């Protein structure tokens, strides 16, 4: 039995996502291509170990690679869908997530965190950690952005309707898991010495995990956006 309003609303939203026709259509279009990109990434990492080097565009996280361009497209699309939902519903919690996805698109496309890490590496020199000062700088920037987003999310959740809060927390969960791969696992990759096999494996886990979570966030956003659109049509 589902007793509390929060539990009932969460179950209703999850059921809406699971039964969404728009999600299935989006998955049919996205997942085959995403699977090809993951396969290319596996082949590229194997090539690094066997000296059969493949084009850098095969790596999921290579600048200008196939995977990076897909990630830009997905995060930008999620940002736009959330922005439109905010305009429809007026709930600032949608805006908080929309701005974060917009930031992720901008940051990944022009490498803001990497530029920051190198520009302010001198701030972190001498730290007793087995990682480069620029890597600590990158992680600190992600931490600062994450804290700003969490504060904005917390403030907006206090005034949000239950459905808006549940939908936003589901997407926030996707962001949190993606951040785990993009920040925590990224630090594991550069933390101390690694064998070539471990380095390639950890890099694949980092890039692949972040990529998969972005795909999941996009599919969830499609389902939620279409549900809002259909309700507006029925209410018209």
N, C-alpha and C positions, 0 to 999 in steps of 0.2 A: 504494500500500500504506500502511495506517495501522499504525505500529509501536508508538509509545509508549502507555502506559495513558491518559495525559491526552488524546491525540489520539483514541483509540478511544472514550473516555467522552464527549468533546465531540461527536464524530460521532453517537454513539448518542442523546444528549440532543437534538441538533438534528433528527435524523430523527424522534424521538418528538414533538417540537413540530410539525414540518412535516406529519406524518400524523395529528395529533390530531383526532378527530371533535369533541371538545368545543370545540376552538378554532374549527373551521369553523362550528359552531352559534352560538357567541358572536359571531363575525365577522358572520354573517348578521343577527344582531339589532343589533349595534352600528354597523357601518360605514355602513348607509344613513342612520341618524340623524346620525352624525358628518359624513357628506358634506353633509347639509342644513345643519348648523351652520357648516361651512366656507364653503358658498355664501352663507349669510346674512352671515358676516363679510366676505367679499369685497364683497357689496352695500353693507354699512355703510361700509366704507372708501371705496368709489367715491362713495357719497352724501356723505361728508365733503369730497371734492374738487369735487363739483358742486353743493354747497349743497342737496342733496336729502336732508336728514338723516333717518336711520332710527332706530328705538328703540335705546337703548343696550344693551338685552338681546341685540341681534343680534351685538355684538362678542364674540369668543371669551373674552376676558379681563375683560369688564366685571363689576363686583361684582354678584352676584345674577343674572347673565345665564344664558342657556341653556347655553352652553359651560362656564361655571364650575361650574354644578351637576352637569353630567356629569363633569367632572374630579374634583369632590369624591367622587362615587359610585365612580368607577373607582379612585382612589388608596385610598379606604377599603376597597374590596373586595379589592384586592391586599394591603393590610396584614392583613386578616382571614385571607385564604388562607395567607399566609406564617406568620402566628401559629399557625394550626391545624397547618400542616406542621411547624413547630417542636415543637409538642406531640406530634405523631406520631413524629417522627424524633429529637428531642432534640439536633439540630445547631444551635448558637447562631448560625451564619451566617445561618440563616433569620430568626432573631429580629432580627439587626442590620438587615436589609433591611425587616422588618416595622415596626420602630420608625421607620425613616426615612420610609416611606410614610405612617405615622400622623402623623408630624410635618408632612409635606407637606400632608396633609388639613387639619390644624389651622391651619397657617400660612396656607394659601390662604383658608380660610373666615373667619378673623378678622383677616387682614392683619397678622400679627405683624411680618414684615420691614419693612413700610411704617411701622408704628408705631415700630419701633426706629430706622429711618432718620431720622424726624422728631424723635424724642425725643433722639437723640444726635448730631444734625447738627453741633452746636457742636464736637464732637471733631474733625471733619474740615474745618472752615472754614479757608480760607487755603491749601488744597492746590492746587498749580499744575496743575489738571486742568480741562478745559472741561466739567465736569459739576457738578450741584448737590451740596452736602454731604450731603443726605439720600440721594441715589443712591449715594454712596460708602459711607454707613452701611449701606444695604440690601445692597450687594455684600459688605461686610465680614462681615455676619451670615451670609450664605449661605456664605462662605468658612469661617467658624468651624464652622458646622454640618457642612459637607462634610468638614472635617478630622477632627471627632469621629467621623463615620460611617466614614471611611476607616480610622482607627485601629481602631475596633471590628471592621470587616470584616477587616482584616489579622490581628488577633489571633484571631478566630474561624476564619479560613481555615486557620491553622496547625494546627488540631486537627480540621478537617472531613474527612469522607469525600470521596472524589473526586467522586462524583455530586453531593453537596450543594454542593461548591465550584464545580463547573461551572455548575450551575443558578443559583447566587447570582451568579456573575460575569456570566452572560448578563443577568440583571436589573440588575446594577450597570452594565453597559454602556448599558442603556436609560436609567438614571438619569443617567449621565454626559452622554449626548447631550441629554437634556431640560435638564440644567443648563447646557449650552452655550447653548441658546436662551434659557433663563430668566434667565441672568446675563450672559453675554458679549454676546449679541445685544441684550439689554436695555440694556447700557451703550452699545452702538453707537447705539441709538435716541436716547439723551439726550446723546451725545458731540458737543458743538459744534452749529453751525447746520445746518439741513436745509431743503431745499425741501419744500413740502407733499406732493409726489408721493413723494419719498424717505422722508419721515416715515411716511406711510401704508403704503408698501411694507415698510419695515423693521419696523414694528409688526406687520404681517400675518405676516411671516416669523418674528418672535419668538413671537407667540401661536400661530400655526399649527404651527410646529415643535415647541413644547412639547406642544401638544395631541395631535399625531400620535404622539409618543413615549410619552405616557401611555396612549394607546389600544393601542399595540403592547405595552407592558409588561403591560397588563391581559390581552391575549390570550395572551401567553406564560405569564403566571401561571396562567391558566385551564387551559392545556394541562398544565403541570407539576403543578398541584394535582390534576387528574383522574387523571394517571398515578400519583401517590402513592395516591390513593383506590382505584384499581383494584388496585394491588399489595397493599394491605391487605385488600381483599376476597378476593383469590386466596389470600393467606396465612392467612386465617381458617379 
